[in-house]
Amino acid sequence: MLSRQPDVTPPPTGAPLVRPALAGDLDVIGRIAYLTGYFGESASRYFPDERLFRHLWVNPYYLVPQQVSVRFVADVPGETLGYIVGVTDQVAYERALRFTLLRQVLPNLLRGRYRALPGCVPYLTRISLFPTPHAPRGAYPAHLHLNLLPEARGLGLGRALLTAFVDELRARGVPGVQLSTTAENEAALALYAKAGFEVLAERALPVWTPWLGRPATHVLMGLKL
Ligand SMILES: CC(C)(COP(=O)(O)OP(=O)(O)OC[C@H]1O[C@@H](n2cnc3c(N)ncnc32)[C@H](O)[C@@H]1OP(=O)(O)O)[C@@H](O)C(=O)NCCC(=O)NCCS
């Protein structure tokens, strides 16, 4: 008789370590970002082109000047389980994003390298039609993204990555950090609230309606440092 295979990946073994992300971590951060980009599940559901996803939403964090970039990963020997990436300065981030669009996205687009682009158009259209709220960049110049692989959740790694990130911002004298999430991300909301983040704005938007089946409440949170 065949033994039943477990249908979930077992939790990682060994003590996880939070460390600054290096140049060589870009690929695994991009992979995890894509695998978790739909409320903790794969972004393939609404954004079938992984290459374009990475170029738009991960690479800019590696193109900002080093003094603006804040990046950590959590790993066990041989495997990276999650990351937190962000910037200390929104203006520098937007400059890096424009650079990515011009020097990376446009050439790839012209060469037809985003094979699954048509399937991404609905989402790209919706985020430009329904922009999410942002906090004043003077008071909250930093922002962040935090994601863990499913098997690494609930083990304290999210808190450890967020603590490392916030400590680094304090050490650099940054006055505040903002982030954007949704009411769908219950664990994230609880983690950020426990870390002292306050809700700055909440807005129900139809960005995710085609995939979620209903509007999602977008939550803007901020922490003064
Ligand atoms: C959100 C996320 C980063 C939290 O990291 P984590 O390692 O799972 O959380 P931790 O184990 O560090 O727990 C820290 C706090 O988060 C909250 N939390 C964690 N898991 C939770 C869950 N399943 N339900 C509700 N709250 C939860 C708790 O308040 C917890 O504090 P406590 O242990 O004192 O109760 C992680 O679950 C994740 O990557 N989820 C999917 C992607 C995502 O939502 N990213 C954030 C996008 S804004």
The ligand as a Gaussian input file, in Angstrom:
#p B3LYP/6-31G(d) Opt

LIG

0 1
 C        2.405000      38.479000       7.211000
 C        3.673000      37.691000       7.505000
 C        4.877000      38.440000       6.995000
 C        3.786000      37.535000       9.028000
 O        4.981000      36.857000       9.340000
 P        4.974000      35.566000      10.283000
 O        6.352000      35.109000      10.446000
 O        3.978000      34.614000       9.746000
 O        4.433000      36.183000      11.652000
 P        5.118000      35.963000      13.078000
 O        5.195000      34.501000      13.352000
 O        6.357000      36.757000      13.166000
 O        3.998000      36.564000      14.039000
 C        4.028000      37.944000      14.416000
 C        2.609000      38.390000      14.723000
 O        1.844000      38.353000      13.515000
 C        0.509000      37.972000      13.838000
 N        0.185000      36.729000      13.147000
 C        1.033000      35.810000      12.630000
 N        0.347000      34.834000      12.019000
 C       -0.948000      35.132000      12.164000
 C       -2.160000      34.529000      11.717000
 N       -2.153000      33.379000      11.020000
 N       -3.336000      35.150000      12.013000
 C       -3.374000      36.306000      12.694000
 N       -2.249000      36.933000      13.147000
 C       -1.064000      36.352000      12.875000
 C        0.431000      37.802000      15.318000
 O        0.035000      39.054000      15.877000
 C        1.862000      37.496000      15.677000
 O        2.173000      37.865000      16.993000
 P        2.032000      36.784000      18.187000
 O        2.858000      35.612000      17.769000
 O        2.567000      37.515000      19.364000
 O        0.574000      36.466000      18.261000
 C        3.635000      36.283000       6.840000
 O        2.606000      35.530000       7.420000
 C        3.438000      36.328000       5.329000
 O        4.384000      36.464000       4.600000
 N        2.174000      36.203000       4.883000
 C        1.826000      36.176000       3.463000
 C        2.223000      37.415000       2.687000
 C        1.768000      38.688000       3.332000
 O        0.625000      38.848000       3.758000
 N        2.694000      39.666000       3.354000
 C        2.424000      40.971000       3.880000
 C        1.893000      41.810000       2.791000
 S        1.579000      43.462000       3.375000

